[in-house]
Amino acid sequence: MGDGAADDAKGRLKEAGGALTGDDDLKREGKVDQGVGTVKDKVGDAGDKVKDVLGKD
């Protein structure tokens, strides 16, 4: 599991915990963590594509 997937999973847990406890701040933190995970995945994918184009491993 990469960094992005770990942040996404952590965010989902926080969001669920916030929903269960009624803690809106925790729910928001979870959504932010999920967004961070998505960005990390997209940046990693873009970096992989650049390496492929340049022929580097």
N, C-alpha and C positions, 0 to 999 in steps of 0.2 A: 504494500500500500504506500503510495507516494505521499508527499507533503500535502498536496491538494486534497487527496482523498481523506487523509487524517483530519484536516481542518473541517472538511465537509461533515464527517462523522461526528466530530466534537460539536459542531454547530447544531446538528440534528438532535443530539442528546440535550444540549442546553435549551434548545427551543421546546423540546418535549417536556423537559423539567419545568420550564417556565410556564408552559400551558397547564401542567398538572397542579402547580402551586399558585397560579395566578400572578406570577412575577413577570410583569411586562418587560422590565429591564433585562432579565435573563433571556426572554424570548428574542428581544432585539439583538442581544449579544450573539445568540445562536445564528440568527440570520446573517449577521456581519461575518461570523466565522465561515458560514457556508459560502458567502460571496468571496471571501479571501481564498478559500479552497478552489473555487471555480477559476479565479484569476491565476492562481499558481498553476493549475492544470493547463490553461490556455497559453501561458507564457512558456511552459515546458514544451508543449506541443509545437509552438512556433519555433523554439530553439532547435528542436529535433528536425523540423523541416528545413531550416537554414543549414544545419549540418549535412542533411541529405543532399541539398542542392550543391553545397561546396565539396561534397564527396568525403567528408570527414566523419569518423566514428566517435 
